[in-house]
Each structure stands twice: as structure tokens, then as C-alpha cells.
Amino acid sequence: MRHGLDANNLTQNVPDISETITAAKSLVRHDEVSLYITQKHAMADDRDLLGWWKINSNVYPKQSKLAKSVLCIPASSSSSERVFSAAGRTISERRTAFKPSTVDAILFLHDAM
């Protein structure tokens, strides 16, 4: 024992510290959600949701990250339809011997143009 500290007492208190940290993190998350729910939010007429979350990311850091990941999903399937259409033109009956890596490269180059 050095300086009045007992190693066994320190290791017994470690779970209490981790529980305190976990509780504090939960409290911070809860407070951010509570703040969002209780606040009135003015939106511009253009309703740029991503822009609003970017502006308010310092107030709602965790929620803005979540909003950014959800709101960046395309609302239509036109980009995927374009890829399948290009793939159909690339892989025709005359070009069935292409390796998958070659098809990927052709589609990548097609999309980059």
C-alpha cells in the first residue's frame, strides 16, 4: 500500500466509474432530445432540412449527424435505374465474355463521363 491507496479498493471502484460515464452520456443524449422537443423551430419557406441541421449542428450535434445520414438518401430511384440501363447496354449478347471487374471498370468510366 502506497500513499494510503489500496489496489483492491481501486479496482472495485472501476465499475462505478464506468457506470457514471455511461449515465452521463445517456443524460447528454436525453438532454439534446429534450431540448429539441421543447424548442420552437422556424423553417424557411424553401424547407432546406439539411441546411437547417447544418446551421444547428452545434446545438444538436448527435441529432444533426443522424439527420444528415438519413436525409442524404436519394428520394428517387433514377440514379440506380440509370446504372442498370448502362449495364444493359454494356453487357449485351456480343459482350457476355467480360469479366465482372471489366464490367465494373466500364460502368465506372461511363458514370464519370
Secondary structure, 3 states (H helix, E strand, C coil): CECCECHHHHHHHHHHHHHHHHHHHHHHHHHHHHHHHHCCCCCCCCCCHHHHHHHCCCCCHHHHHHHHHHHCCCCCCHHHHHHHHHHHHHCCHHHCCCCHHHHHHHHHHHHHC
